[in-house]
Amino acid sequence: MILKGKKGIISGALDESSIAWKVAERCNEEGAEFTLTNAPMAMRMGKINELGEKCNAEVIGADLTSIEEIENLYEESLSKMNGKIDFILHSVGMSPNVRKKKEYGDLNYDWLNKTLDVSAISFHKMLQVAEKNNVLNEWSSSVALSYVAAQRTFPFYSDMAEAKSLLESIARSYGYRLGKLNNSRVNTISQSPTITTAGSGISGFQAFFNYAEKMSPLGNATADECANYCIFLFSDMSKKITMQNLFHDGGFSSTGISEDIIEDFS
Ligand SMILES: NC(=O)c1ccc[n+]([C@@H]2O[C@H](COP(=O)([O-])OP(=O)(O)OC[C@H]3O[C@@H](n4cnc5c(N)ncnc54)[C@H](O)[C@@H]3O)[C@@H](O)[C@H]2O)c1
């Protein structure tokens, strides 16, 4: 039980397919105590209460673009768990442009702002409110989930690519600041395509999922495997890892072409 005695907050569990759902189950198995959070609308539509019961975790609604709701999330979490926070999972992403199938050359800029706010700036807000309210224990570990479109172009990913670049930059900048403050750590995990509600909302996702599977020498990383990686990053086994974007993608990001793909084109 490598998380025994640790207290955390896990965002973004909508249903069993969510990466955050798997992280919560693994945190529970590893002895952590945590609260769960999601946007109030998603709480009504999703199954987060079921997960809360299973993990004996309080569910606290918060739109993570709202400072007041984040403040309330920390206040309630600290009082429920009777102590400060050792880990945070940011597992939140949404693009109105992707949802409404707006082309990259025809972006709605109000929606672009929304994409950036929900998918990246919300992480800054969580960390800034955490710093101001002094809710993080020494050596705390915050992790956000990213995607390789931050570094390379995947046309279907649209303005989410900008959001992921910003998210990774926030992890570096805030990682420095919190490291100096109290040895807290901040990282992003760049995860393989994974079949979830957010993932499948991207057009051509299944074809790309199959392509990535064939490109990666180890195959795509699953949500369960991502959860294991999160557990490692929340634990004391990874104390000096901070300000990193960590690829968890079966080798996809370092592969030019694979034999499987060559075979398909021969
Ligand atoms: N699925 C993939 O292929 C993949 C790959 C790499 C990274 N990721 C990232 O993993 C994270 C989790 O996504 P997922 O694939 O598990 O899908 P998911 O749809 O299960 O999770 C996304 C979550 O974001 C929440 N959310 C949206 N707006 C919010 C807001 N304003 N406040 C609070 N929560 C809000 C949703 O309710 C949902 O629970 C996202 O950051 C996503 O970009 C996913």
The ligand as a Gaussian input file, in Angstrom:
#p B3LYP/6-31G(d) Opt

LIG

0 1
 N       -8.763000       9.627000     -23.803000
 C       -7.624000       9.908000     -24.399000
 O       -7.322000       9.430000     -25.512000
 C       -6.629000      10.805000     -23.724000
 C       -5.287000      10.775000     -24.113000
 C       -4.385000      11.644000     -23.486000
 C       -4.849000      12.520000     -22.495000
 N       -6.164000      12.518000     -22.140000
 C       -6.616000      13.473000     -21.121000
 O       -7.063000      12.785000     -19.985000
 C       -7.953000      13.642000     -19.256000
 C       -9.186000      12.866000     -18.862000
 O       -9.938000      12.534000     -20.007000
 P      -10.635000      11.120000     -20.244000
 O      -10.128000      10.606000     -21.528000
 O      -10.564000      10.283000     -19.021000
 O      -12.154000      11.535000     -20.538000
 P      -13.417000      11.866000     -19.622000
 O      -14.427000      12.464000     -20.541000
 O      -13.812000      10.671000     -18.862000
 O      -12.877000      12.996000     -18.602000
 C      -12.898000      14.386000     -18.867000
 C      -13.492000      15.020000     -17.615000
 O      -13.400000      16.446000     -17.635000
 C      -14.519000      16.896000     -16.873000
 N      -14.739000      18.328000     -17.055000
 C      -15.050000      18.982000     -18.224000
 N      -15.219000      20.286000     -17.966000
 C      -15.001000      20.480000     -16.627000
 C      -15.016000      21.619000     -15.778000
 N      -15.300000      22.846000     -16.234000
 N      -14.744000      21.443000     -14.447000
 C      -14.469000      20.209000     -13.955000
 N      -14.431000      19.101000     -14.724000
 C      -14.708000      19.234000     -16.044000
 C      -15.647000      16.050000     -17.443000
 O      -16.820000      16.094000     -16.666000
 C      -14.989000      14.675000     -17.454000
 O      -15.176000      13.990000     -16.232000
 C       -8.208000      14.858000     -20.160000
 O       -7.343000      15.911000     -19.793000
 C       -7.809000      14.325000     -21.520000
 O       -7.463000      15.336000     -22.428000
 C       -7.059000      11.674000     -22.713000

